[in-house]
Amino acid sequence: MTEARTDTPVRGSTPPESGDRSTLTLAQVLEHPALGPHDRMPTRYRGPRRVGGDGWTGFATRLERGEELSLIRGLTAANRRVLDVGGGIGELARTVAARIGHCTTIEPHAQLVESMQGGTTSDAVSVFAGTAEDLPFPDNSFDAVYGAWVLPFVDDLDKAVTEMVRVCDPNHPESKIVLINGGAGSEVLKLFNEVCAPVSGDPYDHHGYLLATAARLLAEHGFDAFSLHRTEASVRFDEESRAERAATAAAVLTGFWYETHPKAEDVRSALEAALDHHFSARPHAIGDQAAILVARPGS
Ligand SMILES: C[S@@+](CC[C@H](N)C(=O)[O-])C[C@H]1O[C@@H](n2cnc3c(N)ncnc32)[C@H](O)[C@@H]1O
């Protein structure tokens, strides 16, 4: 289990993000442009997308998301017991641990758990195998819980969010649940929805819907003081020729989203054509813009 931690928030050097209490109501969150496109809002969860261990690693190692990391570091700077749900290769957990001394992460994918346990993380990160829907921690074990880019992959969205609430101590002065998803206008999501989904037959992947559903559940459980943030990030491709960048990026995105899918080759080929066009306007990067929902217990 996690190391024993005190409940005392870290004091003295709280960066502005952590102290930013400008609050939105649930209604304001639900109509926020960051949760768009509102005209495509689905009525129910599309079900999980699958992520492969090699596929995520290939994408994550090209991802430049300094702004997102800074925001998470700032938001958790005054916390002591932080849980990272769906840790991937542990980049965010390491960032939090570097700031406050420790972070716990939980991840279901055996290959990713192994890679986090096998040297890429230090003792400052405790790694657990498990899912968001069934967190192996007692009630109120943490004072901050965050899930970055994890909601599109869970089997049961409601259960994942209510489990995050269960393990987050609402009485801690810095209590918060933070959810990071794709923001409206994300170039990566646009590629998935406009290029891949029509080929693979996948339903539209609406990240605003995931945040809206989570916000409703969080509010029901008393986490109804919200703030929303947007960050810029990009997946970088530095290969010399545009054709090479398009081919590489198509392989990386296909590996991430369709590693074992029967239509993987059709998707890869559609992506390569779309990316050749994309790189004519933005030569070395695909935008991975995020919307970040922070929910604190209301007064
Ligand atoms: C897109 S990656 C994001 C990884 C990490 N949070 C980050 O931002 O670097 C999604 C992660 O969620 C994990 N995941 C998938 N299903 C999950 C579930 N039911 N509960 C928790 N994590 C899950 C995947 O294995 C993968 O590591």
The ligand as a MOL file (V3000), in Angstrom:
LIG
                    3D

  0  0  0     0  0            999 V3000
M  V30 BEGIN CTAB
M  V30 COUNTS 27 29 0 0 0
M  V30 BEGIN ATOM
M  V30 1 C -3.8900 7.7250 -23.2160 0
M  V30 2 S -3.1210 6.8430 -21.9340 0 CHG=1
M  V30 3 C -2.7600 8.1350 -20.7590 0
M  V30 4 C -1.6800 7.7540 -19.7880 0
M  V30 5 C -1.3360 8.8260 -18.7430 0
M  V30 6 N -2.4640 9.1760 -17.9180 0
M  V30 7 C -0.7770 10.0460 -19.3790 0
M  V30 8 O -1.5120 11.0380 -19.5660 0
M  V30 9 O 0.4050 10.0290 -19.7340 0 CHG=-1
M  V30 10 C -4.5240 6.0540 -21.1760 0
M  V30 11 C -4.1280 5.1430 -20.0490 0
M  V30 12 O -5.2970 4.6640 -19.3730 0
M  V30 13 C -5.0990 3.2990 -19.0770 0
M  V30 14 N -6.3970 2.6480 -18.8780 0
M  V30 15 C -7.1620 1.9870 -19.7730 0
M  V30 16 N -8.2730 1.5120 -19.1880 0
M  V30 17 C -8.2230 1.8980 -17.8960 0
M  V30 18 C -9.0620 1.7040 -16.7600 0
M  V30 19 N -10.2020 1.0280 -16.8610 0
M  V30 20 N -8.6840 2.2110 -15.5770 0
M  V30 21 C -7.5290 2.9200 -15.4720 0
M  V30 22 N -6.6910 3.1330 -16.5050 0
M  V30 23 C -7.0250 2.6310 -17.7000 0
M  V30 24 C -4.3400 2.7850 -20.2830 0
M  V30 25 O -3.7370 1.5390 -20.0690 0
M  V30 26 C -3.3650 3.9200 -20.5200 0
M  V30 27 O -2.2080 3.8010 -19.7620 0
M  V30 END ATOM
M  V30 BEGIN BOND
M  V30 1 1 1 2
M  V30 2 1 2 3
M  V30 3 1 2 10
M  V30 4 1 3 4
M  V30 5 1 4 5
M  V30 6 1 5 6
M  V30 7 1 5 7
M  V30 8 2 7 8
M  V30 9 1 7 9
M  V30 10 1 10 11
M  V30 11 1 11 12
M  V30 12 1 11 26
M  V30 13 1 12 13
M  V30 14 1 13 14
M  V30 15 1 13 24
M  V30 16 1 14 15
M  V30 17 1 14 23
M  V30 18 2 15 16
M  V30 19 1 16 17
M  V30 20 1 17 18
M  V30 21 2 17 23
M  V30 22 1 18 19
M  V30 23 2 18 20
M  V30 24 1 20 21
M  V30 25 2 21 22
M  V30 26 1 22 23
M  V30 27 1 24 25
M  V30 28 1 24 26
M  V30 29 1 26 27
M  V30 END BOND
M  V30 END CTAB
M  END
